[in-house]
């Protein structure tokens, strides 16, 4: 169990943020760890073909199938960052000492290697080679999907921000992941998968906290409370695998199975919404939206949740799996 002690100022200063560079090491971990591939299997299959005979020695040295990733590879975003080259410029500006600290922690956790030693003795050269690899990896595997990934990320941010405003930070943390909870001025992170480091007591000391939605989520959440970096808790967005779709074929197949109206409503619930919001998004009447939502709820594909005076419908696990199935 990890305990992160907070103050009232930390909770007031919580902000949502994202950056593209975070998705590179986390997506690469999905490729090398079958345990995490479930929601992304179509992307994994296509990416294996895309990367056939492509060597990534620097990235491979720093990203292991589980456990610690050097903090300089997962820098905390402080806003909505969309430009990968800006991320790379920030990576180049990372002090040598922070790079070396991250490598030493990696060696302690996963063992020594010639490539990891290279980063210790030549951090500038190592970072430049790493950036070139990451740029090539991004262009081959993620660049052409980034706009759709942003849409899904920002939709999740709106949902979480609304939950925070209406139900408070306790409800927000428990909804982000089952292993997260907030109470008595502390965030508690329970084990969610193997190789979880237990027993740390950390403190934010009024620095605030960045909440970071991720497409590629691994165990479902990660944290970074390390000197030299803004504290963050990152979490997997709802329907994390739904961004990667061959849309035309997926839409046609789903509509044949459910009917056009209910299929459109089911897809719309990738971002939780009220009946009125569904009607507005799809340009249908509120009565039609209500009827479709009722049918989907009876089928176990959606579920209503009251937040204040409003009722939001969201996909159940079954609903998310159905969308993922038809995206194949």
C-alpha positions, 0 to 999 in steps of 0.5 A: 500500500502507498500512502500519499499525505495531502493538505487542503491546499493540495486538493484545491490545487488539483488540476487535470493535464496530459502530454503525448510523451507519456503514452510512448513508454506506457504503450511500449510496455503494453507491447512487451507485457501480454498481461496489459494487452486486453483492451488494445489487442487490435492495436498490438497486432497492427503495431507488431507488423509495423515494428517488424525488424525495427530495433529500439535498444534505448527504449527497451533498456528503460522500459521493462514489462512491469515496475519502475520507469525512469521519471524523466520518461514520464514527466508530469504534465502541467497543462494540456500539451499536444506537441510531441516535439515540445515534449522532446525539448523539455526532455533535452532540458532535463538536468543530468543529475535527474537522468542519472538518478532515474537510471540508478533507480532503474538499475536497483529495481531491474538490474544493470546493463551496458545500455543503462550504464551508457545513460549514466556515463553519457546522459546527453548522448543517451537522451538524444539517441532515445529521442530519435527512437521515440520519434520513430516509434511515435510516427509508426505507431501513434501519430496518426491516432493522436487526434482521436486519442485526444478526443477520448482523453478530453471527454474523460477529463470532462466527465471526471471534472464534473464528478469532482464538482458535483460529488467531491474528490473522494468520489473522484478518486474511487471512480478513477480506479478501484485501488485508489481512495481518498480519506483523512487527508491522504490518498491510498493506493492499494496493489492492483497487479504484480510487482507493486512496491509497497510501504511508501509514505509520501507527502505533497506538502501543499504542492498540489497534484496533477491528475493525468488521464492515460490511454495506455494504463498498465495496472490502471493507475500510476503515481509520481511523487518525486523531488524534481517533478510536480506530483501526479496521479495518472489513471486509465480513461474509461473505454481505453481501447475504444480509440483504435477503431476501423470506424466504418466497418465497426459502425456497420457491424454494430448497427446490424447487431443492435439497430442504428439508433441504439448503436449510435447511443452506445457509441456516444456513451464512451463519454458518460452523458445525461439523456439530454446530452445524448439527444443533443449530440446525436440530434434526436429527440429526448424521448428517443434517447430515453428509449434507447438508453432504457433498452441498453440498460436492460441489456446490461450495456449501460448503467445510470448513475445519479450525480446531484440532480442529474443522472448520467449514463455510462458504459458498463464493462459489458458495453465497453467489451461489446464496442471493443469486439465490434471495433475488430 
